[in-house]
Amino acid sequence: QVQLVESGGGLVQPGGSLRLSCAASGSIFSISTMGWFRQAPGKQRDLVATITSGGSTNYADSVKGRFTISRDNAKNTVYLQMNSLKPEDTAVYYCNMRGPLYNYDYWGRGTQVTVSS
């Protein structure tokens, strides 16, 4: 059973930065597509960014140029560097692991990010 554990969330002022981490257990990290999603109160869970096993990235339009997703296969960890944070970035951020053939799909429990002055 794969476990995903997010960390790095917190309270930050507008314009500030945070770096989220997601550590994965098991041996399938390197072949998996990893992603970050977020869910604000009363809203659906939306894609933030993904990174494939080969390193190809994809971003939501709302975070392009501000957020960067990266991965370290040696550490089984995916990161989300968030810069120029805005109040509308406030949400619970979830880590996702997906199989290359969509044959598995795992979620972390989430980490709260609050952007407020």
Secondary structure, 3 states (H helix, E strand, C coil): CCCEEEECCEEECCCCCEEEEEEECCCCHHHCEEEEEEECCCCCCEEEEEECCCCCEEECCCCCCCEEEEEECCCCEEEEEECCCCHHHCEEEEEEEECCCCCCEEECCCEEEEECC
